[in-house]
């Protein structure tokens, strides 16, 4: 009878360890469920959803003006947004390159040295 109880205790502990291991392995950073707001200089306020949709508030209200990922988020979400630049969950930086009006088109600036672990070089020669 003692062996049976010992077996159940060990089986229970094994289940707890397995559940903890699976939960700890799949834990990832999550973006805000509501999105981020930023200001576009000389323009208006801008709002970006986690999926990359950019909305501008102008005189007639909120208007959808584009998507940071150009419609292809590929599993990424927006973590930071300031109106004309955005950072995705994978560390990639995007900018509204042509006119910084948050209306797009948005382009990738790649990964900052910190995000990829690359060493930045300072100065030329």
C-alpha positions in Angstrom: 0.0 0.0 0.0 2.9 2.4 0.8 4.4 1.7 -2.6 1.2 2.6 -4.4 1.0 5.9 -2.5 4.7 6.6 -3.3 4.0 5.9 -7.0 1.1 8.4 -7.1 3.1 11.1 -5.4 6.0 10.6 -7.8 3.5 10.6 -10.8 1.9 13.8 -9.5 5.3 15.5 -9.2 6.3 14.3 -12.7 3.1 15.9 -14.1 3.8 19.2 -12.3 7.4 19.2 -13.6 6.1 18.5 -17.2 3.5 21.2 -17.0 5.9 23.8 -15.7 8.5 22.9 -18.4 5.9 23.3 -21.2 4.6 26.6 -19.7 8.1 28.0 -19.2 9.2 27.1 -22.7 6.2 28.7 -24.5 6.2 31.9 -22.5 6.9 34.9 -24.9 6.6 38.7 -24.7 3.3 40.0 -25.7 2.3 43.3 -27.2 -0.3 45.5 -25.7 -3.7 44.3 -26.6 -4.8 47.8 -27.5 -1.9 49.2 -29.4 0.4 52.2 -29.2 -0.1 55.9 -29.8 2.4 58.4 -31.1 2.6 61.9 -32.6 3.4 62.7 -36.2 5.3 66.1 -36.3 3.4 68.9 -38.0 0.4 66.6 -38.5 -1.6 64.7 -36.0 -1.9 61.8 -33.6 -1.3 58.3 -34.8 -2.4 55.0 -33.4 -0.9 51.6 -34.3 -2.6 48.3 -33.6 -0.4 45.2 -32.6 -1.1 43.8 -36.1 0.5 46.9 -37.7 -2.6 48.9 -38.8 -1.8 52.6 -38.6 -4.7 55.1 -37.9 -4.3 58.9 -38.0 -6.6 61.3 -36.2 -7.3 64.3 -38.4 -10.1 66.8 -38.5 -12.7 64.3 -39.7 -11.7 61.6 -37.1 -9.7 58.4 -37.2 -8.7 57.2 -40.7 -6.9 54.0 -41.6 -3.7 55.0 -43.4 -1.7 51.8 -43.9 0.0 48.9 -42.3 3.5 48.8 -41.0 4.0 45.2 -42.3 2.4 46.0 -45.6 -0.3 43.4 -44.7 2.2 40.6 -44.0 2.9 40.4 -40.3 4.6 37.0 -40.5 3.9 36.3 -36.8 5.3 39.7 -35.7 3.4 42.3 -33.6 4.2 45.9 -33.0 5.9 46.4 -29.6 6.8 50.2 -29.9 5.4 53.0 -32.0 6.0 56.7 -32.0 4.2 58.0 -35.0 6.7 57.5 -37.8 8.8 54.6 -36.5 7.8 51.2 -35.1 9.6 48.2 -33.6 8.3 44.7 -34.1 8.4 41.8 -31.6 11.4 40.3 -33.5 13.4 43.5 -33.0 13.0 44.7 -36.6 12.6 48.5 -37.0 10.2 50.0 -39.5 10.0 53.6 -40.7 7.6 55.7 -42.7 10.6 56.6 -44.9 9.3 58.9 -47.6 7.6 61.7 -45.6 7.3 60.6 -42.0 3.5 61.2 -42.1 2.6 57.7 -40.8 0.7 57.2 -44.0 3.2 54.9 -45.6 4.5 53.2 -47.4 6.4 51.7 -44.5 9.9 50.2 -45.0 12.1 48.0 -42.9 15.3 49.5 -41.6 16.5 46.1 -40.5 17.7 45.1 -37.1 19.6 47.4 -34.7 23.0 46.1 -33.6 21.6 45.4 -30.1 18.8 43.2 -31.5 21.0 40.9 -33.5 24.0 40.9 -31.3 26.2 42.4 -34.0 29.1 44.7 -33.1 28.7 48.3 -34.3 31.7 50.0 -35.8 32.4 53.6 -34.9 34.1 56.0 -37.2 35.7 55.3 -40.6 39.2 54.0 -40.8 
